[in-house]
Amino acid sequence: MSDTITRFKLRNGSAAQWTAENPILLEGEVGIETDTRKYKVGNGVSAWSALSYYIEGVLARGQASKMTSGTIAIATAGTYQSTGLTATFDAASDYQVVLGTSDTFGLKNDSGATKLFQVMASMDASAGNNNTLGISLAKNGAVISQSECRAFTGSNTQITKLFCFWMVELANGDEVSLFVANHSDTTSISFQRGRISAIEVKA
């Protein structure tokens, strides 16, 4: 008696075909994009476009930096604000993340879905003598206080190095950006270099 080999075929089509048809998959039904090799699992309610990919082969990510100097005018001591500077986006390494549009020293989730990101930012800067500078991440212009980092400038316009990171959930179109503060007075910050990066955190 020979063994019986059972074959079955999962529902499949190209990414464009799935988008055009936009069906509602049954609960537990698998739909595969033949060209991207990604797939979604239905819940019996949501259309294809509303479902998240079950497993993505590539994590959403992006990074930007400014490696030339700039001046950041400080209006109020101890208040976090946008740098007002424009970072250069690294288009060679990005995936589903773009340079911010509301804040050009930031990154925007362009994936079409809500995702959790680990975001890191840094700045080398000075602001006169013996001042305390701070950096923090901001989501859509609102400071994330838990991400704050402070450092003392010392004397002789010493350059201080600041680094912060935090996990931030971003809906599609949300932005995360680098904010700065002079906690001592309103001396302008002499920006030397800085960067911001975001990479998706998978559950």
LINKAUR-V75425 format. One line per field, one symbol per residue. ss: DSSP state (@ for helix, = for strand, . for the rest). phi: phi as a letter, one per 40 degrees, with the letter a starting at -180 (. if undefined). Layout:
BEGIN
ss = ???
phi = ???
END
This chain:
BEGIN
ss = ..........===.@@@@@@@..=.....====.....===.....=@@@....=.....======...===........==.....==.....=====......====.....============.....========..===========.......===========....========......============...
phi = .ccbccbabccaicdccccccfcccccgcbbbcccbgcabbcbgbccdccccccbbcbccaaaaabbbcabbcbcbcgbcaccgbbccccccbcagbbcdbcbcbabbcbcgacbcbcbbaaababagbfbbbabacbbfgbccccccbbaccgbffccbbbaaaacbcbcdgcbbacbbabccabcccccbaaaaaabcbcc
END
